[in-house]
């Protein structure tokens, strides 16, 4: 069976970036130790493509408009491990994370191909 994956989009308030990054690094260190969690990675969006068809490198973002987007990408050995880890994240960090966002985070889940 293919690993189960989950991606979470966080739209962070511009004045809360340091708090968010500190909190998410702490959560990440703990997540990686949870049973069934293959990987837990986070990415801050720094670049965008102006014209993908031209095969040019992405352009660095130069200003913040409304929020800064962060993405969490997680791989699990089973869908049940995903459920346990997400439950753990909500139980331990959701309240603190939500205070730093402009809107609730968006979660997408599915099996890897």
Backbone bond lengths (Angstrom), bond angles and torsions (degrees), N, CA, C in turn:
res aa  C-N    CA-C-N  psi(-1)  N-CA   C-N-CA  omega(-1)  CA-C   N-CA-C  phi
1 X - - - 1.455 - - 1.531 108.80 -
2 X 1.303 116.21 142.64 1.460 121.79 179.15 1.525 110.59 -72.91
3 X 1.339 116.14 150.47 1.466 118.87 176.14 1.532 110.94 -62.51
4 X 1.306 115.45 153.59 1.453 122.10 177.14 1.530 107.42 -94.41
5 X 1.317 116.99 139.83 1.464 120.93 -176.84 1.518 110.63 -128.25
6 X 1.305 113.80 158.26 1.460 120.29 178.17 1.526 108.70 -145.76
7 X 1.325 116.01 138.99 1.459 122.76 175.01 1.522 107.60 -122.54
8 X 1.315 116.41 134.76 1.461 121.61 178.53 1.528 108.42 -123.55
9 X 1.322 116.05 131.25 1.461 122.36 176.00 1.524 108.42 -100.52
10 X 1.327 115.40 125.28 1.464 122.45 176.46 1.527 107.70 -113.63
11 X 1.331 118.23 125.64 1.459 122.29 176.53 1.528 107.63 -107.77
12 X 1.325 115.04 99.02 1.457 122.52 -168.43 1.532 111.50 -91.93
13 X 1.326 114.83 137.99 1.465 121.15 176.15 1.533 108.85 -60.33
14 X 1.329 117.65 136.33 1.476 120.73 -176.81 1.525 114.53 -56.12
15 X 1.304 118.52 -31.25 1.466 120.66 -179.08 1.529 113.16 -88.21
16 X 1.330 117.25 6.70 1.465 121.33 -177.18 1.527 113.06 -119.99
17 X 1.327 118.27 15.45 1.463 121.77 -174.51 1.521 113.12 -62.60
18 X 1.308 117.56 -46.48 1.467 120.64 -178.72 1.523 110.55 -63.02
19 X 1.319 116.92 -44.11 1.469 120.79 178.71 1.524 110.53 -61.44
20 X 1.343 116.41 -44.30 1.460 120.20 -179.46 1.530 110.90 -62.69
21 X 1.317 117.07 -48.24 1.466 120.25 -177.80 1.524 111.88 -63.34
22 X 1.311 117.90 -38.33 1.463 121.04 177.24 1.529 110.48 -64.37
23 X 1.307 116.32 -46.24 1.460 121.50 -179.14 1.528 111.46 -65.29
24 X 1.321 117.06 -43.19 1.457 120.77 -175.56 1.531 110.97 -71.28
25 X 1.332 117.44 -32.58 1.472 119.66 175.88 1.532 110.62 -65.67
26 X 1.313 116.04 -38.27 1.466 120.58 177.49 1.529 109.84 -64.98
27 X 1.328 116.87 -46.91 1.466 121.04 179.06 1.524 110.69 -61.97
28 X 1.328 117.13 -42.25 1.457 121.69 -178.66 1.523 111.40 -60.01
29 X 1.314 117.27 -44.93 1.468 121.00 -179.88 1.526 110.62 -59.45
30 X 1.315 116.15 -39.32 1.463 120.53 179.08 1.529 111.01 -74.54
31 X 1.331 117.61 -40.72 1.461 121.44 -179.27 1.518 111.45 -58.37
32 X 1.318 116.92 -42.64 1.465 121.34 -176.66 1.530 112.23 -61.50
33 X 1.323 117.08 -21.26 1.464 120.94 -179.25 1.530 112.95 -92.11
34 X 1.332 117.33 -6.93 1.458 120.10 -178.18 1.526 110.82 -73.10
35 X 1.307 115.96 142.04 1.461 121.79 -179.76 1.520 110.53 -59.65
36 X 1.326 116.25 130.12 1.458 122.00 176.66 1.513 114.51 89.59
37 X 1.326 117.44 -7.21 1.461 120.73 178.37 1.529 108.26 -86.80
38 X 1.317 116.55 113.15 1.466 121.93 -179.99 1.525 110.02 -78.75
39 X 1.339 116.65 -43.53 1.463 120.11 178.28 1.522 109.87 -155.31
40 X 1.319 115.08 152.35 1.468 122.98 176.83 1.523 106.40 -140.83
41 X 1.319 115.52 108.00 1.465 121.04 -176.30 1.530 110.04 -125.66
42 X 1.317 115.67 147.84 1.460 121.55 177.46 1.522 108.83 -127.33
43 X 1.320 115.98 146.99 1.453 121.85 -179.54 1.530 109.21 -136.36
44 X 1.323 115.24 135.35 1.461 121.34 172.31 1.525 106.75 -96.47
45 X 1.316 116.49 131.87 1.464 120.14 -179.06 1.526 108.88 -74.94
46 X 1.339 115.87 115.06 1.461 123.01 179.88 1.527 112.82 -112.20
47 X 1.338 116.94 -19.97 1.459 121.28 -170.55 1.521 111.55 -132.06
48 X 1.324 115.37 160.51 1.459 122.17 175.20 1.520 108.89 -144.69
49 X 1.302 116.85 154.98 1.458 121.85 175.48 1.521 108.98 -96.46
50 X 1.315 116.56 128.68 1.457 120.90 174.61 1.527 110.49 -85.35
51 X 1.335 115.65 -35.68 1.452 119.97 -176.91 1.526 108.56 -151.45
52 X 1.307 117.07 90.36 1.459 122.47 -176.66 1.528 111.43 -59.81
53 X 1.328 117.26 -37.74 1.456 121.36 -176.56 1.528 113.28 -63.18
54 X 1.317 118.01 -23.95 1.463 121.15 -176.91 1.530 112.82 -79.96
55 X 1.322 117.38 -7.22 1.469 123.61 179.99 1.529 112.58 64.99
56 X 1.317 117.30 21.98 1.456 121.10 176.85 1.525 109.94 -82.26
57 X 1.314 114.32 155.76 1.466 119.75 177.22 1.529 108.99 -65.36
58 X 1.323 117.08 154.20 1.466 118.86 177.41 1.532 111.06 -64.86
59 X 1.313 114.78 155.23 1.459 123.12 179.86 1.527 109.32 -96.07
60 X 1.333 116.32 137.62 1.459 120.56 178.22 1.528 109.73 -70.23
61 X 1.327 115.87 137.93 1.458 121.00 175.77 1.524 108.70 -72.24
62 X 1.331 117.18 137.98 1.460 120.24 -174.86 1.521 114.40 -113.70
63 X 1.335 117.60 -14.46 1.462 118.50 178.61 1.527 109.59 -145.32
64 X 1.307 114.62 156.73 1.460 121.22 179.04 1.522 108.38 -96.29
65 X 1.315 115.12 126.64 1.463 121.06 175.62 1.527 106.71 -117.96
66 X 1.303 117.82 103.96 1.464 125.16 175.14 1.527 114.49 79.45
67 X 1.343 118.96 -48.66 1.461 120.74 -176.80 1.520 110.04 -159.61
68 X 1.345 115.28 171.43 1.454 122.16 172.01 1.528 105.84 -115.84
69 X 1.337 115.62 130.12 1.463 120.33 -176.84 1.528 111.01 -92.97
70 X 1.305 113.56 133.14 1.455 122.29 172.89 1.519 106.94 -123.23
71 X 1.333 115.42 147.71 1.454 120.47 178.58 1.520 108.55 -125.35
72 X 1.317 116.02 136.37 1.447 121.45 171.98 1.519 107.30 -106.56
73 X 1.335 117.43 133.72 1.460 121.03 176.87 1.517 107.90 -125.82
74 X 1.324 115.82 125.84 1.459 121.81 -173.77 1.516 110.40 -129.37
75 X 1.312 115.82 141.57 1.469 122.13 174.89 1.519 108.35 -121.58
76 X 1.325 114.85 138.33 1.465 121.88 -178.10 1.517 109.71 -130.14
77 X 1.337 115.93 154.98 1.458 118.96 177.75 1.525 112.03 -72.68
78 X 1.341 117.33 -29.10 1.469 121.44 179.72 1.526 110.08 -144.80
79 X 1.318 115.30 164.47 1.464 120.80 176.10 1.536 110.44 -65.33
80 X 1.328 116.84 -31.55 1.464 120.75 178.40 1.532 111.23 -66.81
81 X 1.348 116.60 -38.72 1.471 120.19 176.70 1.522 110.25 -63.16
82 X 1.332 116.69 -37.44 1.460 121.04 176.81 1.529 109.44 -61.02
83 X 1.307 116.84 -47.40 1.461 121.05 -179.75 1.520 112.30 -58.77
84 X 1.323 116.56 -43.30 1.473 120.55 179.22 1.530 111.02 -64.83
85 X 1.331 116.77 -42.75 1.464 120.91 -178.00 1.520 111.29 -68.30
86 X 1.321 117.18 -42.43 1.465 120.57 178.11 1.526 109.84 -64.04
87 X 1.317 116.85 -42.00 1.463 120.80 176.12 1.513 111.11 -59.42
88 X 1.331 116.08 -42.50 1.462 121.01 178.09 1.523 110.61 -62.40
89 X 1.357 117.54 -45.07 1.460 121.31 -179.55 1.525 111.11 -61.04
90 X 1.345 116.42 -44.90 1.467 119.71 179.33 1.522 110.94 -63.99
91 X 1.304 116.36 -43.75 1.459 120.88 -177.81 1.526 112.46 -64.00
92 X 1.332 116.65 -37.54 1.460 120.65 -172.62 1.529 115.85 -100.04
93 X 1.344 117.33 -25.47 1.461 118.84 -171.88 1.524 116.47 -132.53
94 X 1.311 119.36 -15.79 1.473 121.12 -171.92 1.525 112.84 -57.76
95 X 1.301 117.50 -44.11 1.471 120.23 -176.94 1.530 110.48 -61.49
96 X 1.328 117.14 -44.41 1.469 120.88 179.93 1.531 111.06 -68.33
97 X 1.335 116.73 -42.19 1.464 121.03 -179.70 1.519 110.72 -63.59
98 X 1.315 117.38 -44.77 1.466 121.12 -176.38 1.531 112.33 -58.35
99 X 1.312 118.01 -31.95 1.465 121.71 179.16 1.529 112.28 -66.26
100 X 1.326 116.71 -19.29 1.462 121.97 -175.54 1.530 113.08 -98.60
101 X 1.329 116.92 -3.48 1.462 121.96 -174.08 1.521 112.14 -105.29
102 X 1.340 115.69 156.08 1.465 119.65 175.39 1.520 110.99 -83.88
103 X 1.332 117.28 -19.67 1.472 122.70 177.06 1.524 108.25 -157.58
104 X 1.340 118.05 162.58 1.471 119.79 179.51 1.520 111.43 -55.76
105 X 1.335 115.56 147.63 1.460 118.50 -179.46 1.528 110.80 -69.93
106 X 1.320 115.00 155.12 1.459 123.36 -176.61 1.528 107.95 -106.94
107 X 1.333 116.95 128.30 1.469 122.09 -175.26 1.530 109.78 -115.69
108 X 1.344 115.41 131.27 1.468 122.10 174.91 1.525 107.71 -125.70
109 X 1.326 116.76 134.76 1.461 120.41 -176.32 1.524 110.75 -137.18
110 X 1.336 115.52 152.44 1.452 119.79 175.57 1.525 111.03 174.48
111 X 1.326 115.02 172.03 1.453 120.98 177.85 1.517 110.19 -80.16
112 X 1.326 117.04 140.52 1.469 121.26 176.04 1.513 109.80 -72.01
113 X 1.291 115.66 145.89 1.477 120.80 178.39 1.494 111.25 -82.74
